[in-house]
């Protein structure tokens, strides 16, 4: 019974020392760590963090077993840890800073307009694939794409399958670049995107696919790619690509990407 009393007294003393701001502080730290983990999941940053963890375990072990040379090397390594982290995680840090200025894709757009944009984009992608025309359609989400919009041709037009088809016709001077959709409107065409530098990318993928992967590695945009070589439609998100999608699959992926529910469940055909 005395043990229980002491336990209760210790808990009471600890709670009496905790201020409301201490709880706020712990919550903010937890929130920051949680958001960082969400940001780096399924990226190379996880592998680099694992490597740093192994080095930390090695350092502790070298201290326990008096491995002086290894301990000295790791001490010098961790003395410059801040610079190393900045170099290793520069892409992730840039993405995190970009998240500070959030720019929702459908900000100020009605539910009907949201659905119409998704339907027009998915219909156009399938039509272009059937015609054997390549295309690169970028849909902005929270991270702004202003730097890519600036180098393209400004349009600020309603999104329609007819307009997108005309842009990506081989005779169009803008067909080689990407179109960028922001706020439910077609903001620019003929935009150039960064190519992925990942050595794990299939060497058979063309420039459009590499550009789509490269952009989604740096931003949270969703990119639809139409291949003129094999008439495949692909969607790229977070550096990951899903290929050879039909119209229902593409629509479903787009609705899921923007947390939307279609107004009807019957899939529409494409003509």
N, C-alpha and C positions, 0 to 999 in steps of 0.2 A: 504493500500500500504506500509505503514511503517512497518507493521508486516512482510510482505513478504521480505522487504529489510533486516530487522534484521535477519530473518531466513536464507536468502542467505548469509549474513555476517557471521553468526555463523557456517554454513556449510563450508564456505571458510576457516574460522579460524581453524576448526577442521582438514580439509584436509591439511592445511599448516603445522600442527603439526605432521602429520603422515609421518613417514619415510618409505622407501621401505622395510627396515628390519622389521618394525612393521607388514607390510602385510605378509612378509615371515613367521614371528613368528606366526601370527594368522592362516595362512594356515597350518603350521606344527602341531599346536595344534589341529586344526580341523581334520587333517589327522590321528593323533594318536588316538583321541577319536573315529573316524569313524572305524578305524581298530580294536580297542578294542571292540566296539559294535558288529562288524562282528564276532569276535572271540568268544564272550560269548553268542551270540544269540542261543536260543533253548537249553540252558544248565541251570544247577542249579544256575549258577552265577547270572542270571537274577532275580531269586527268592530272592537270598541273597541281591542283590542290592536294590530290592524293600523293603526288611526288614530294611535295613539301612536307606532308604528314609523315612520310617514310623517313625523310631527312631528320625531322624532329625526333622521331623514335630512335633513329641511329645516334643522334647527339646524346640523348638521355642514356642510351646503352653504353656509349663510350665513356660517359661520366661514371657509371656504375662499375665498369670493368677496367677503368684506368687505361683506355686506349688513347694515349696522349696525342698522337699524330692526327687521328681522325677528329678528335675533339677540337684540336687547334684549327683544322681546316673548316669545320662546321661553324666554329665561333666566328671566324672571319666571314664566312658566308652569311650568317644571320646578322652580323653587324651592318651589312648593306642590304638588309631584307627589304627596306622601304623602296629602294631603287629597283631591286629585282622584281618586286610585286608590280610596280608601275610598268616595267618593261614587259613582263609576262602577260599582264592582264590589261594592256592598253585598250584593246577592242572592247572588253567588258566594261571598263571604266567609262569609255566614250558612250557606250549604250546606256549606262546608268545615268550619266549626266544628261543625256538626251531625253531620258524619261522624266526629268524634272519639268521640262516644258511639254506638257501633254497636249496632243492635238487630235481629238477623237474623229474618226472617219465620218461618222454620220451625225456630227454635231449640228443641231438645228434642222435636221431632215426628218420629215414625217415617216411613219411606218410604211405607208403606201409607196413613197418615193424610195425608201430603202429596198423594198422588195423589187421594185421596178429596175433599179440599178443592177441588182444581182441577176435578175432574169435577163436583162439586155446583155450583160457581159457574158454570161454562160451560153446564151443563144449564139452570140457572135463568135465565141471561141470554137464552137462545134461547126458552125458554118464555114469559118476560115479553114478548119482542118479538112472538111469535105472538099474544099476548093484547092487544097494543097498550098495555102498561103501561110507563111510564118507570121507570128505575132508575139508581142510581149506587153502584157497589160498589168500595171502595178496599181494596187489598191492601198492607199495610205491608211494606217490605223493611228496609234497614239503618237508615234515618233514622226516628226515633221520631215518632209522630203524636199524642202525648199531649194536646197543646193542642186538637186537634180532637175527640179522644175525650171530653175533659172537658165539652165543651158539648153533647154528645149524650146519649142515653138509654143507660145501661149495661145490657148484656145478659149477656156472658160465656157464650155458648152454643155448642154444636157447630154447624159450618157444614153446612146442609142446604138443598137446593133448595126444600123445602116451607116452611121458616121464612123464607127470603128471599122467596119468592112472597107469603107472607102479609104481610110488612113492606111490600112495594111495591104491594099492592092499593090502588086509589084510596080505599077506605073506611078504610084504616089511617091513624092520626094521624102515623105516622112516614114515610109514603111520599115526602114532599117532600125529605127530607134524604138524606144518604149513609150507608151502612153501612161500618164499618171492620173489616177482618179482620186480626188480629195473632196471631202464634204459632199459626196454624192454627185459631183460634177467632174467633167473631163477638163482638167486644168492645163495639161501640156502634152505635146506629142514630139516625137523625134528626140527623146531624152536618152542620154547615154548613162549606163549603170556600171558600177565597179565589178570587175570579174573576180570570181573566187580564186584564192591562192591555195586552197586545200589540195594536197597531193593525193587525196583519196577519191577524188572525183573521177568518174568513168571517162576515159580518154575519148570515147566515141561521142560524148556530148558536145554540142556546138556552142557557138558564142552566146546565143540567146539563153540557153540553159545555164551556162557559167555565169552570165550576168544576173540571172534570176537568183541563183544560189548566193552569189556575192553580195547582192543587196540585202537579202534576208538574213545573211550572217551578221550584217551591221545594223539592221533595223528590224522592226516588227511588222513590216509590210507583208502583204500577201501578193504573190505574183502568179499570173496565169501565163503559161508558155505554150504556143502552138508551133509544132515542128513542121517545117515544109518538106523535110526529107522523108519522114515516115507517117505524117499526118496524125501524130499523137498530140493529145492535149494533156498538159501536166499542170499541177499546182504546187507551188513552192512556198514553204512557211518555215521560218526558223532554221534555214539552211537545209531542210529536209524536203525531198521531192517525191511526189506521188505521180506516176506516169500512166499514160494510156487510159484516161478517164472518159467515160461516155457522158452524155448530157445529164442524166439523173445523178450520177456520182459527183460530177463537177458542181451541180447546184447544191447538193447536200454538203459538200466540203465548204463551199462559200458561206452557206447559212450557218454552219457550225463555227467557222472562223470568226464570224461577227455576232455570235450568240443570238441568232435570229431564228424565227420559226416561220416557214412558208405559210401563206394564207390557205393553201390547199395541198392535199397530199398526192393527188393524181399528177404524175409526171407529164409534162408537156412534150410533144414531139417537136423536132426541129426540121424546118423545111428550107 
